[in-house]
Amino acid sequence: MTALVVRDDLSKRDPRRHLSKSFIAQTHNCGQRAWFSIHDPRPWVAPEKVTFGSAVDAGVEVIVKALERGEQPDVNDAWDAARLRVDGETNTPNDLEVFAALASFAEWSVVHEVHWPGTVTQPHIRLELDGIGEVDAHPDLLLPQGYEDPRVGTIVDIKTGKAAKPANAAATSYTELGLYALLVRETEKPPYPPMSVAYWTYVRSKKPWWQEVVAPVTPHLLSVARHRVAAVARAIEADALLNDGVTTPTNSVFVAPPRFGCSDCQYSPDCTWAEEAQEEAA
């Protein structure tokens, strides 16, 4: 029986109603794109690197759910779920590469070191944060308490990429892992149990491999995450005031330039920032 991994449709979330992890990260990656998503939302065609990640993410969830139940995971079942997850996408990934990623995850040494019972996959966390407002996020995995360091109460995000993440990636992931930690911590009562955050990344190099980058949840990580999220919330408020009643809205508050290029952005044909980025890359 093929496991079906269902995701909420997050494409129509309005950041003026509640902030999401995706929008907060977007303001960091490209302020113009974040601004357009408020004032001129358009459909987006996911590139292959994104559909590959979605497929692997869905397959890993099936494997983890089996491990949580104390069962031997069926990689073929996970593969089926991965293919169903991206069925109908324009840029579908290579099936065999997806299978290889899932098979290697099931054999990865880290997987055999984790105490899986009690793990939660894709929890939907929506909380009101003081001074910020409502924030919405979906961490990939919440691992349980009660096993050896460094994976104590770990919040895990599953990633895929062409290159390995730097050693400090988890410790400096303020708008993603830091935000997840902030929200999870808000659901706990003091004294707070130990907690860490981690990226588990499938590195798509010539010899693909799974990488773990883990860091403790520190007061610094939580503080910077809270300030980053608060800054986005204030920018949305300022943008609403700036453009109240105007015929043509303007962007003067979401000012971060594009960090990762513009080739797959749905706004690039109409965006001067995209033109400048493409000229600079040429």
N, C-alpha and C positions, 0 to 999 in steps of 0.2 A: 504494500500500500504506500503510495507516494505521499509524503508529508507536504502540506501546503503552507508556505510562509506568507502571511498577509501583513502588509504594512498600511498604516493610516495614510490617506491622501493629504500630504502636507503642502501641496502646491498652492492652495488658496488661503493659507494662513495670513492674516493681516497683522503686521507688527504693531500697528496703532492700537490693536485690541489686546494682544499679549505678545511678548517677545519670545522668539524661539532661538534655540542654539544655532540653527542654520542662518537666520538673519543676522545674529550677532557676529558670527564668523564671517558672513558676507561683507559686513561693514568694515571689517578688518582687512579683508582681501581686496575689496574694491568698493569705495564709498559711492561711486557713481552708479554701479550696478545695484547696490542696495537701495539707492534713492529711486532709480527707475522702477524697481520692483514694487514701490509704493504708488508712484504716480503714473506708471505706464506698464502694468504687469503683462508679460507676454509668455507664451508657451516656450519651453526650452527642450531642445533635442539633445539628450544625453550622449556624450561621446563614448567611444568604446572603453576608455579607462574607467568611466563611471559605471557603465553597465557591467563590466567585469567585476568591479568592486561590489556592486549590488548582488550579483550572482554568488560570489564567494561568501558574502555576508549572510545570505539566506541559507546556503549550504552549511556554513559553520553553526548557525543557529540550530539546525536539525541535529547535527553531531552533538552539540552541547546538551540539547534536551535529552538525548539518549543517555549521555554520560550522567546527567543529573538524576535520571531514573535508575542508574546502576546497570544499564544495558550496554552491550557492545555496539558501537555506532555502525550503521550501514552506510558506507560511502556512496553506494549507488542510489540509495534513498535520498541522501543529501544532494547528490548531483541532479536528481530529478527535480527536487525543490528549487535548486539554483536555476535550472533551465526554465521552469515555470515562472520564476520571479521576473525574468527579463523577456519572456515571450511577448512578442509584439513590439519590442523596442526597435528603433531604426538601426542602431549600431550594436548588434549583438556580439558578445564575446565568443572566442573559440571554445567549443565544448570541451575539447581534450585538455586545454590549458586550465579550464575551471576544474575539471576532474582531478588534474594533477595537484592543484592547490588544495583541494579538499582532502585528497588522499594523504598528502604530506602533513596537513594539519592533524589528521587523526593519528599519525605516527609521531608527531612532534614531542620532544621530551618534556616540554612545559605542560602539555596536556596530561601527561602521566604523573605530574607532580602536584596537580591541583586536587583539592577535596571538593568534588562537584556537587554533592547533595545540598540543596538549598540555593543553588544558583538561579538567578532570575534573568531571563532573556528579554530584551527590548521593553523594559518597564516604561510606562508613560508617566512622567513626573510633571505636574503642573502646580506651581506654588506661587503665592503672593509674597514677594520679598520686600521688606521694609525699605521705603524710599525709592523703590524701583518700579514695582507693579507686578503683574502676573507674568511668569516666565514658564516656558514649555520646553521640555527636552525628552529625548529617548536614548539613553545610554544603551550600548549593545549588550553588555553583560554586567551584572552585579554579582561578584563572587562572594561566598559567605565568610563569616568569621570562623576562627578556630583552626587555622593551620599555619605552617611555618612561614616566617618572613622570607622574602619581601612581599609575598602576595597575601597580605592580611586585609580582608575586606576590600578587595580591589575592584575598582570601576574600570572596565576594559572597553576600549574602542577598537573594533576590527578595521584594519586598513589594508589597501593594496597600493603598490607604487613601484616605479622603476628603480628607485634608490632607497637604501636603508635610511632610517631616521637617525638624526644625531643623538648622542647619548643623553642630552639634556632635553629632548623633545617633550617628554611627559612632564618634567618639572616646570617647563615654560609654556605649557599649553593652557593659557589663561581663559581663552574664549571657548574652549571645548572641554577638555578634561577638568580644568579648574571650575568651569560652570557646573558640570555634572557633580563634582565634589561639593560645591556650594549647595546645590539642591538636595543631594542625599543627606548632607550634614543637617540641613534644616528639618529633615524628617526624624532625626535622632534626638535624644534627650541627653544632656550632660550627666555624668562625665562621658565624653565621646570615646567610642572604641577606636583602636588604631585603624587607619585607612590609607590606601595607596591608590594611585592611578596608573594605568598602563596602556600603551599602544601595542597591539599584536598585529604586525605588518607582514603581509606576504610580499616579498621583494621579487619583482619580476625581472631578474637579471639573467645572464646566460645560464647560471646555475641557480634557479629559484630556491628561496629558503624563507622560513618564518623567523621573524625577529621579535624579541620582547624588549621594550624600553619601559622601565617602571620607576616610579618616584613616590616618596611619601607625600601625603597631603599635609602641607605645612601652613602655618598662619599667613606666610607670604603669598602662597598660591591662592588661598581663599580671599585674601585682601585685594590682590590685584584683580582677580576674577570679578569680585563685587564691584570694584571701581570701573572696570571695563564695561560691565553690563550697565551700570548706572550711567556711564557716558553715552552709551547708545540710546538709553531711555530718554536722556536729556536732549540728545540730538533730534529724536523724533518729535519731542515737544517743541523744540525751537523751529523745526521745519514746518510744523503745523501753524505756528504763529506767523512765520515768514510768508507762507503761501496762502494765508487765510483771505479768501475773497478775490484772489488774483486770477486773471484769465490764463496766463501761462506761468506755471510754477517754475521756480529756479532753485538750483542746488548750491547752497553756500555753507551747509553744515556737515554733510557727509563728504569729507574732503580727502579720505585715503585714496591714493592713486592705485591703479591695478597692479597687483603683485605677481600674477602668474600668467600674463598674456591674455589675449582677448579672442583667440581664434574660435572658441566654442560659445561665446557669449551672444545671447539673443538680442542684445542692444548694440552690438559693435557697429552695425551699418550707420547708426544715427548718433554715435557717441564720439565727441572730439578727443576724449581721453584714449579711446581705442586707436584712433588714427595716429596719435602721438606715440603710443606704445608700439604700434606696428612699424612706424618710421624709425624708432630708436632700435628696434630689433633687426631691421633690415641691414 
